[in-house]
Amino acid sequence: MLAKVNLKWKENAISHFMTELIDYAGLFPPAALPLSKAILNYHSYIHELDSWMLGPFVIPASRLEELEPFAAKFNDPFPLRLSVILTKSGELEADLEAIQCFLETFQTAGTIEAIEVPHSLDVDPAFLEKLEKQTENYPVYCEITGTNDQILKTLDTIQTINQKSVKRFGAKIRMGGTTANLFPSANHAAFMIYECQKRGLALKFTAGLHHPIRQYREEVETFMHGFVNVFTASIMAYCRSVKTETIQAILLDENKANFSFTKDTLSWRQFTVSSSEINDARNFFAASYGSCSFDEPREELGELNIFQGEETP
């Protein structure tokens, strides 16, 4: 398990890579758990040794009122941290009211970490300006979809808003789902990562990243992207300004031997970044990813033989 690695290596490459990497999205497919079960899972996770890898609980704004019966389970040292997905453009006020009610109910036992804008909403300047004025300093991630031209238009819109806003608007990229057609090609994913880095837009990912390394999976009849691939590619894009072709090559790599952590570095083939560079990339560019499982990603990563050497006494 990664907890054992973290106890040996403090403030190092793997710690910076994995800290708060996984936003728990147990409400969403393929897990699609009842809210009571997902919340109890999250409550359990925040008290485990591996809790340092855990980000916020992902929930639609329309379901925030369902959290009230669970308020007593959380407290100031162990709060319920949320990433809230908005509902519809015309229901922004209702969503914001639901967020305020959650904060008033939970007090110091609950926090809002981020706002997510689903692909069903039009990300235009008027909507983003309204969102900026009516929300606090929560980072906002807008899911980007469509053709390359549509994606570039959306990213340009976000970049323009960022140039005159103190709020950080970023992009959210969907990396899979329950069927093969929901998984973007490595070429398309590399294009989105590169274009976000070029514009200085923070990124978060969602769906399909259950496994560390890219692999073919029978349950979806396609290749699933690996979260080690995706975040290594994003970190190299941020720290080494690698081009789309290199990002794509990292995303396509199925050989775990090409990825290596030492105490102080992460390497993919001839590219290496330091622990501090990983930390910068995670803080300013590659934020996290949503997963309906917290167990599967960390357990599979802990089983990989990609950790070289140990901290000396």
N, C-alpha and C positions, 0 to 999 in steps of 0.2 A: 504493500500500500504506500501511497505517496506520503502519508504522515511520517513514516519511518525515514524517508528521504529528507523531509523538511526538518526533522529533529537533528539530522546530521549536518545539513547544509542550510545555514541561516543567512538571509540577505544575499542570496546567490542567484545564479542564472535560472534554475528550475523554479525557485521561489518566486522570482519576479515574473516568470512566464505564466505560472499557474495562479497567482494571487487573485482572488475574486474573478476568476475567468468564467465560471459557469453560473449563469443566471438560471434559477430553477423554474422551469415551465411545465410542471407536472399536470396542469390543467389541459394541456394541448396534446394532440395526437403525436405519436401513436399511443402514449400512455393514457391520455384523456381521463385522468383520475377525477373522482368527485372532489369538490373543494375541501371537504373535511379531511379526506385522506391526504391530499396534497399539502395542506397546511400542517398536518401532524408530521408528515415527512420533513418539511422545512424546519419545524420546531426541533425535530430530532437532529437534523444535519447541523444546525448552528451550535449544538453542544458536543459535536464530535471533534476528534483531533484534526480532521481534514476540513474543518469549517473555514479555514483561511482561503480555500479555493472557491468558496461559495459567494455568489453575488446575490442580488435581490430576487424576490419571488415575483414572477411575471403574472399579471392579472389584467383582464379587461376592466376599464373604468365602470362598465355597467354592472360588475359583480362586486364592487367594493363594499357595498352595504352588507353582503353576506359574511364579511370578516368579523363583524361586531361580536358574535358569540365566542370568538377565539382571543379576544383582547387580553384576557387574564393570563394567557399562556406566555405572553411576551413582557419584557420589562426593559428598563434603560440599558443595562449591560448587554442584553440579548433581544434587540428590537426586531419587529417584523419590517424588513426593508422591502420596498416595492418598486418595480418598474411597471408603470401603468400604460396600457394600450388604450388609446382614444377610440371612441365609438364612431361617430359620424360628424361631418362638418357642421351640420345644423344643430348638433347636440353638445357642442363644446362647453357651453355654460353648464349643462347638466353634469357633464364629466368633471368639470372643475369644482362644482358643488359637492359631488361625491368624494373627490379628493379632500376637500376641506372637512367634510364630515368624518372621514377616516382619521385625519390628523387630530381633530377635536376629540374623537372617541379614544384613540390610542395614546394621545399625548406623547411622552418621551418613549413609549413602548412601540412606536411606529414611525417610519420615515418614508419619504418619497425620494428615490434615487435617480429616477429618469422617467421621461415621457416618451412613448413610442407612437408614431403615426403610421397606421396600417396603409397598405398599398391602395385600399379602396378610397382613400381621401385624396383629393387633388392638392398636390404640393405646389401652390402658386404663391406669388409674393403677398397677396392680400391675406391669404390664410395664415402664412407664417408670421406676418406682422401682427395679426390678431392674436396668434398664439404667444408671441413674444410679450405683448402687452398684458395678457390675462393670466400668464403663468409666472411662477417665481423663477429662481435661477437654476431650475432643474435642466440638465442637458436633455435635448430633444433629438431623437433619431427617427428619420423619415425613411420608410421602406421604399426602395427604388426598384422599379420594374419597367418592362417595355423593351422596345428596340434600342439599339445603341444611341440613335439620335434623341429618342425620348429621355433616355437616362442622362445624356449629356445636358439636355435642357433642364432637367430637374436638379442636377448637381450644380449647374451654373446659377440657378435660382437660389439654392441654399447658400452657395458661396457669396452671392450678392447680399443676402440678408446678414450673413456673418460679418461682412465688412462694416456694417453700421449697427451691430447689435453686441451687447455685452454677454448675451446668452450664447451658449454653444449649440448650434444646430449641426447634427451629423447625419450619417446615412446608415441605413440598416439593410443588410443583404441576406436574402433567403438562400440557404445552401442545400435545401432538400425538402423532403416531405414523405408522405406515405406511398407515393407512386413514382415511377421512374421519370415521368415528364416534369416533376417538380424540382429535379436536380439540375442546376445550371451546368453547362459544359465548363471545363477548366479554362477554356479560352474566354468565355463570357465572364466568369468570376474574376479572372486575372484583369480583364478590361476594367471592371468596376473597381477593384482594389487600386489599380494604377491611377485611374481618373480621380478617385477620392484623395489619394495621397498627393496628387498634383495640385489639388485645390485646397489642401490642408483641412479636409473634412474628417472628423473622427468617425470611426466605424464600429458597428456591432453587427454580429451575425446571428442567424436564427435557423433552426431546423436542420436535421440531417447530419449533425456532427457528433454522433454518439461514439465514434471510434477514433483513436489517435492518428492512425495512418490510413491513407486512401486504400480502399479494398472493395472487391465485388461482393455484393450481398444478395443472396437468393430471395430474401423477403421483399425486396423492392425491384429485383431483376435489373440492377444497374450498379455502377460504381458509386459508393458513398465517399464524399470528401472527408479527409481526416482533419481533426482540429489542430494537430501538430503541424500538418501541411499548411493549413489556412493561416495560422498565426505566425508560423515561421516565414511564410511568404509576405505577410503584412509587415512584420518586423523588418525584414530585409528591404521591403519597399520604402519604409520610413527611414531606416538608418543608412541604407546603402544606395538608395535611389535606383534600384534595379528596374529594368524595363519590363514590359508586359510579357515578353518571351520567357524571361527568367522566373517571373511570378508564376506563369503557367507551368513551367517545368517543375517547380517546387510542388504545386498543387497536384500534378500528375504522378509524382514519385511514390511508388508503392514499396520501395526498399527502405526499411527502417534503418539499415546500416548507414544510409546517407545523412541521417539526422543524429546529432550527438550533443549532449550536455556535459560540460565539465563543471567544476565548482563555479567558475567565473565566466563561462562562455556558452553560447549556442552556435553550432555550426551546421551548415548544409553544404556538402561538397566543399568548394573552395571559399565559400562565404562564411564569415564569422562575425558575431556581434558579442559585445561584452555584457556583463550583468547590468551595468548602469544604462547601457543603450536599450536593453530589453525593457527596463523599468520606464524609460522615457517613452518608448514606443507604445507600451501598454497604457501609460497615463494620458498620452496626447493623440493617439491614433487608433490602435487596435484594442478597443475597450473590453469586450466580453462576447459571449455567445449564449443564446437561450437553448436549453436542452430539457426535454421532459424527463431525463434521467440524470441524477447526480452520481449514482453508484457506478454505472457502466463506464463512463469516460475515465474516471480516476482509477478504477480498478484495472482497466486495460492499459492505461499509461504506466501504472506501477509495475506491470508485468513485462514491459518492454525493456530490452537490454540496450538502452541508449544513454545510460548515465555512467560517465567515465570518471573513476577516482572518487576519493572521499576527502572531506575536510580533515586536515591534520590537527592533532591536539595543540 
